[in-house]
Amino acid sequence: MTDNFDYDVLVIGGGPGGYVAAIRAAQLGLKTACVESRETLGGTCLNVGCIPSKAMLHASELYHEAHSGALEKFGINLSGTKLDLKQMLAEKTKAVDELTGGIAFLFKKNKIDWLKGLGSFESANSVKVGDKTYTAKNIIIATGSSVTPLPGVEIDNSKHVVVDSTGALELPKVPNHMVVIGGGVIGLELGSVWMRLGAKVTVVEYLDQILPGMDGDIRKDSARIFKKQGFDIKTGTKVTGVTVKGKKASVTIEPAKGGDAETIEADAVLVAIGRRPNIDGLALEKSGVETNDRGQIEVGHDFQTAVKGVYAIGDVTPGPMLAHKAMDEGVAVAEFVAGQQGIVNHDLIPGVVYTHPEIASIGKTEEQVKESGVEYKVGKFPFLANSRAKTNRDTEGYVKIIADAKTDRVLGAHIISSLAGTLVAQITQAMEFGATSEDIAYTCHAHPTHSEAIKEAAIAVLGKPIHT
């Protein structure tokens, strides 16, 4: 140890960013501790977010395929299919337990001390956990984010009526009617789960389109797809109140630009209007670290705050609140602390919506490119013309590639497809190495695969698609 500190690195928060930072720091030979108050490691993502929601999305999709008759065209005739929601929830919990337990094992393997409890600063080099104070030469803030509340709307997950994303993963029965407040990623994913299981789902979005921040074509076409699936989507609409009576809720809405109000009766209301950084209780003022007007902690290229030796990563810093961003930052910050060069390209953080079909984006949207004044070309290829998608009868969506008109370098890509989250990795890697659309177009892709749509979209940028 140096300078008589208890630890070389102390990480506050055991979520995707925090636990990865702790593991990487330990791998680099630094004596490391991680402060986490949950009974299990993994943070929101593994415990009540990314992982359990994907378990429910997968299970509900299987149920919907079996129950809706969608498999009959393949000669698979099922009858008497019924939902065992209790078992579905149990399998979700099992997956969570396996993964969180795996992180606890990795902590032991790497000799990381798990300091159980809430951490708060005593100084820039000391953190209090329970009744004990620990010192560290370097402290990494990785406390993540929590649900943004809607003013005037009380969330009580225990009553299963007005819930947040955590409560929406634990509903004991399928609601007849669910109202989702917020047309972003979380609302659409969890709305998809319950709609597949039999609920009527109404999405209320304040903006004029769902999926804020995504490419305009994607926003428009995904809304069309979701409406076809059965979503009732009300855009340009604000919620003015939610009242609960027994096991029912009344949601009052009106046009965002003014107009007559109406009331929607629902069995469950999901509040999903976004997330905010977790900084309450950290006593940041004792460390000298300040936040910006959005409650975020500003950091430099090495993730160090304005206070020497205090770092921050993940959802408490500016940028998209995504687990994979936090994980990459966790590796990078540990390497910076160890005197190495950490690398995260914040311009190339893919985003995925795990609905069916999935929606994935990387790089700039067409609107952003247009606003920058750069001349550009667009290539699109529909999965309707992709042989594997056609064979699977899974043809919804397309690949859209945007490239600089002069240099041909790929500036952005946007995909709607059942495999969009997997497919976007190829384009992300291509962009990381400065690829042009021609580079992608002349790369051999296996046939028949969904990935051929990427090749064809790149060819379309050049103006000569083969199969359309």
N, C-alpha and C positions, 0 to 999 in steps of 0.2 A: 504494500500500500504506500501511497505517497501523501505527504502533508497531513498525516494522521486522520484521514477521513475514514468513515465506516465502509464506504463503497467508492469505487471509481465512477460508477454509473448507477443512478437511481431513477427508475421509470415510474411515473405516476399514471396508472391506467393499464389494464391488461387486455385491451381490445386488440384488433388486428395490427394497428400501428405499434402499440405498446409492447405486446408480447414478442413481436418480430424484432423490435429494437433491442429488447432484453436478450433474446437468443443470440442475435448477431454480435452484440457487445461481448457476451460471454465467450462466444466462439473466437473473438479477437483477443482473448486473454484478460479482459477487464472484469474485476470483481463487481457483480451486478445484483441488484435487487429490483423487484417490481411490486408496487403498491396496487392492490386491487381489493375492492370491498365486496364484490359478488362472491357467492359461494363457489362459483366456477370461473375459470379464465375464459377469454374469448370476447368479452365485451358485448355490446349490443348485437353485433353481427352474428356471432355464433350462438348466442343465447336466445335472443328474441327478434332477430332481424334477418339478415341474408340467408342463413342456413335453414331455420325452421320455415321461413316463407317459401324457399325453393322446395323443401320437402312437401309442403302442402300444395304447391303448384303442380309438382310432378304427380302426386297422388290424385289430385282432383282431375287432372287431365286424363289419367288412366281410367278413372271412374266415368268421366264424361264420354270417352270413346266407347267404353263397354256398354254404357246405359243408353246412349243416344241412337244407337244403331249405325254409327259411323263405320263399323267394321264389317257390316254386311256385304258391302261391295267387294270385299276381299274374300268372301265366302265364309266368314266367321259369324255365325248366327248365335247370339246369346239371348237368353230369356231369364227373367227372374232376378236380374242384377239388383242388389240392394246395397245401400250405404251403411257401413259400420263406422260412424264418425269417431266413436271412442277409440277404435283400433287405429284409425288414420292418425289421430292425435298422438296415440302412444308410439307409433312408428316414427313420427316426427321427433318426439322427445328422445327416443332411442338414438337417432342420428345425432342430435345435439349432444347427448351424453358421451357418445363415442368420440366426437371431435373435441369437446372441451376437456375430456379426460386425456386425450392425446397431447394437448398442450401442457397439462400438468406433468405428464411423463417427460416431455421435452425440457421443462424447467428443472426437473430432478437430474436428467441426463447431463444438462449443461451447468449444474450446480448454481442455479439462480435462486436467490432467497425470495419467497413469496411473502410479502408483508401484508397480512390480511387486515383490511380496514380502510377507512377514508383517510386520504392524505391531504395535509394542508401545510403551506410554507410557514416556517419560523424565521427563515432568512433565505438568502440566495443559495445557500449551501446546506440547508437543513429542512427536513420535512417531519412533521409530527404525524404519527399513526397511532391512534388510540392514546395511551398514556406515555408512549415512548417517542423520543425524537432521534432521527437518524441523520447522519451527515454524509454528504457525497460531493466529490469534486465536480461532477457533472450531473445535472438533473434534466430529465426529458419529460415534458408535459404531453401526455397522450390520452387525455380524458374523454375524447370523443364528443358526441352530441346527443341531444335528447329531443323529443317531439316538441315542435312549436305549438303552444296553445292557441286556441281561437278565443279571443276576448268574449266573455259572456257565455261561453259554453263549457260546462263542467264535465270533465272526463272521469268516469268511475268504472274501471275495468272489472271490478268485482260484481257489478250488477249486469254486465253483458248487454247494455243498451247503448250508451254513448262511450265509445272506446277509441283508443289510439291503436297504433300498429301492433303493439304487444297484445292488447286485449282482443284484437281481430284474429289472432292466431290461437285463441283459446275459447272461442264461442262454443258452448256445450251443445248447441243445436243449430241447424241451418235456418237462418231467418227467412221469413216469407219475403220481406222487402228490406234491403240494405241501402242506405244513402251514404255515399262516399263524398266527403267534403274535400275537394282537391283533385284535380285531374293530372297529377304528376305520376312518377314511377310507382311509389308505394301504393297509392290509391288504386291504380289500375291493376297492379299485380294482385293485391288482396281482394279487390273487387272481382277479379277473374276467378279466384279460388271459390268464392261463395256462389258466384253465378253458375259455375260448372256443377256445383253440388245442389243447385236447384233454386237459389234465391233470385228474385228480381233485383237488379242493381241499377241505381240512379246515381250518376256522377255529376256533381255540381262544381263547376270551375269558374272562378272569377274572370280569368282572361278570356279572350275570344277564341282560343284554341287550347286543346289539351297538350300535355308534354312541353311545358315552357322550356325554351332554350334549345330545343332540337331543330333540325332542318325543317323548313317550311313544308316541303313535299311530304316528309315523313309525318309531320303533325296532321296534315290534311288527310293523307291516305290511311294512317292508323285509326283516325276517328271513324272513317268510313268502314274499316274492317271491324272495329269494335261494335259499331252500331248494328252491323250485319249479324254479329254474334248474339246480340240481344241487349247490350248496354243501352240505357237511356241517358244520353249525355246532354247536359244543359250547360253550354258555355256562355260567357258574358253574363254570369249570374252570381249574385252574392247571397250568402246566408246571413240573415239578420237575427236569427234566434233559434234555439233548440230547447224545447221543454219536454220533460219526462213525466209520464204518469203511469205508474206501475211498470209493466214490461214493454211499454210503447213510447215512442218519441214523436214529437211533431216538429218538423223542420220548416221554418219560415224562410222563403227565398223571394228575391225580386231582381229585376234586371240591374246589372252593375251600373248602367248609365241612368237609372231611374225608371220607375214604372210601377204597375200594380203588383202587389205582393200576392203570393200563394203559399199554401201549406201542404207539405208532403208528410203523410203518416208512414212511419217505419218501425220495424222491429229492432233494427240495429243501425247506429250511425257511426261511421268511421271518420275521425278527424285526421286528415293526412295533408296538411298544408305546408309541410316542410319540417326542418330540423334546425336547432340552434346549438352553438358551442356550449359544452359543459365547463363552466368556469366558476359557478357558485360553490362556495365552501373551500376553494383553493387558497384563499387569503393571499392572492397574487400581490397585493400591495406590500406585503412583508418581504417579497422577493425583489421588488422594484420593477416587475414586469407590468406593462400597461396594455390595455386592449384598445382596438379601434372602435369607431362608432357602431360597428355591427357586432361588437362583443368578441371579435376574433383577435388572436395573438399574431402580430406581424413578425416575420422572421426573415433572415438573410438567406443567401444561397446555400449556406451550410446548416440551415434550420436553427441557428442561434438567434435568440431574442436580443433586445437591446442590452440585456444584462449578461455579462460574460459568464459562461458556464451553465446557463439556463437555456434549454432548447425546447422547441414545440413542433409537433407533427400532427397530421391527420385533420380531423374535423374541427379542431380548435383554431386552425390556421385558415387563411383565405384559400379558395379553390373548391372544386367539387367535393362533396362529402361522400367519398367512395372508399370501401374497404381496401381495394387494391392500390389506390393512391397512398393510403396510410401505410400499407405494408411495404411498398417500395421506399417510402420516406423513412420507415423504421430501419431498413437495411442501410440506407444512405446516411442517416444521422449517426448511427453507431460507427460507421466507417469514418465519418468526419471526426467524431470524438476520439477515435483511435489514431488520428493523424493521417488517415488515408483520404482518398478522393471519392466521395459518394456521388452517385449519378441518378437523377430523376428528371426526365424530360416532361415538364408539366404541360407542354403543348400537345403531348400525345398520350392522354389518359382516356382509354376507351370507356364509353358509357353503354350500359345494356339494360333494357327493360325486358323482364322475363315473363312476359305474357305469351300467348300463342296467337299468331307468330311472335317470335322475339323481335326486338328492335335494337339495333346497335349503331353507334356513331363513333367516329374518330376524326380528329382534326377539326377543320372549320366547316361551318354550314355554308350553304350557297349565299345566304343573306350576309354573313360575315365577310365572305370573299368579295361580294358585290360592293359592300360598304367600304372596303379597303381600297377600292379602285383598281385592283389587279384584273387584267384581262384573263378570262378563264374559259375552259370548255367543260362540258358535262357529258358523261357517258352513262347510259342506263341499260340494264338488261333485266327483263322480267323472268321470274321463276316459272311462269307459264310456258316458257320456251326452253327450260332446262330439263334435260332428259330424266335425271334422277328424281327431281321434284314431280315431274309429270307421272313417272312410274309409281311414285308413292302417293299420288293424288294429294299433293301438298304444295300447291302452286301459288299460294298467296304471297305477294311481295315482289321485291326487286333489289338489285344492287345499284347504287348510284355513286359514281366516282367523279370528283371535281379535280381538275388539273390546271396548272398555270398554262395559259395559251402560248406563251413564249418558250418557257423552259420545259414544259410537259411534266414537271414535278407534281406529284399528287399532293393536293392541299387538304382534302377531306374525303371521307367516304361514309355512306349511310345505307344501312341494310334493313329490310323487313324480310324475315324468313324464320322458319322454325329452328334453324341453326345459326341465326345471326350472331349470337354471342360467341360462338366458336369461330365462325368465318371471319369476324372482324380482326382476329389476331393476326391473320396473314397480312392484311393491309396495314395494320399498326407496325408490324415489323418492317414491311417494305418502306413505309414512310420514315421510320427511324433511321434507315440507311439511305435516305434521299432518293428513293426510287421514282422513276417516271411511270406514266401509264403504259408506255411502250415496254418498259422492263417487265411489268406484270403481264402485258398482253403476249409477250414472247416467252413467258415461262410456261413449261408444259404442266398441265393439270390432269390428274387422273380422270378417266371417263368410265362410267358415268358417276359424277359427284356433284353435289351442290356447289362446290368451290369453282366449278367451271363458269358459274355466273359471274364470278369476280373477273376472270379472264375475259369473258365476253363484254362486260361493262368497260373494262380497260380498252378493249378493241374499239368499243363504241366511242370512246373519247377521241380516238384517231379517225373516226368516221367510217369504219368499215366492219361492223359487226357481221358475224357469219350466220347466226341462226335467227336473225330477225330481219 
